[in-house]
Amino acid sequence: MASVTLTGAQKRFGNVTVISGVDLQIADGEFVVFVGPSGCGKSTLLRMIAGLEDFSGGSLQIGGKHMEDVMASKRGVAMVFQSYALYPHMTVARNIGFALETNGMPRAEIARKTREVAELLKIGKLLDRKPRELSGGQRQRVAIGRALVRSPDVFLFDEPLSNLDADLRTEMRAEIARLHKELGVTMIYVTHDQVEAMTLADRIVVLREGRIEQVGTPAELYAHPANEFVASFIGSPRMNFAAAADVPGRGMGGAVKLGVRPEAILLSSSGLAATLERVEDLGHEQLIYVRLENGRLWTLRAAKDADVPQPGAPIFLDWPDAATYGFDAAGRAVQRSAA
């Protein structure tokens, strides 16, 4: 296990800057998730830590030792890729233990370690199979096992579940969370999936255009976003926004835009006027889409048994003052009502 420290990390491809002076400290044993829109630099930053991309500037320390100029195989990290990257002609056992073979480890020791890892990942009965005989979830377990068997100081995951269906993603999230709890190893995980980020992370790093917008626990980012970008990115469905002038009586000093999360809004007999456009029944809840008088579309979350008017009906929206978020002209969060 080891801590990871990035100081002024930069990456440029020609004249294009992809990572712009990132400073980040990850504690020994912490589970940190990088999130952000496509092209924000999250995978590039992970690859820089792995040694698969060079640093254009700044430094990297792993376990207190400078690693920015150390070759990937000597950094004490192991990476799990989105594509699994298994050897199709090798059995599961050889796929897991191949890195140990190339390092000259005795066969008996490789077999022992491979078996231990396979049992931990619940694929002990699959060791003689080839990748083509496995399901997507089983292949991902093999890919994780190949990283795990090396006993790395830091695990790196690059969107490892994006190729799986919804049920398998849920199952594998639980497996990765279990592994982190049992092993206590430092893990850095890249995803575009908010559910993965919110359920797995000790802390989330929100990136945009190669810069860190905010770092915090899932609860901190949800309740106290530093700016409009983080507020809109964390939470599903996304936060509703409107100009402060369009929401009378809800303003706060310095705010030119207001935000309200869908789960905070109630249908009421008075308040902000809107027209109900459509309702999505998700079984366990309803998503209600309404159109404000200024034309902006807002989303509400309601209980599955909530009494909802028919589409086209005029309605009013209300919410607690403490649920109002304010943002200034630069998009920075301003003080909102006390909870």
Protein Blocks (a to p, Z undefined) as FASTA:
>chain_A
ZZdddehiacdehjacfbghiacdddehiacddeddehilmmmmmmmmnopaccfedcdd
eehiafklgcfklnopacddfklopafkbcfklmmmmmmmmnopafklmmmmmmmmmmmn
opmmmmmpcfklpcfklmmmmmmmmmmmnopabdcdehkllmpcfklmmmmmmmmmmmmm
mnopacddddfbfklmmmmpmbdcddeehiafbgcdfklmmmmcfbfklmmmnocddddd
ddfklmghiacehiabdcddfklpccdfbdjddddfbdcdehjaccdddddfkopacddd
ddfkbccddehiacdddddfklpccddfkopacddddZZ
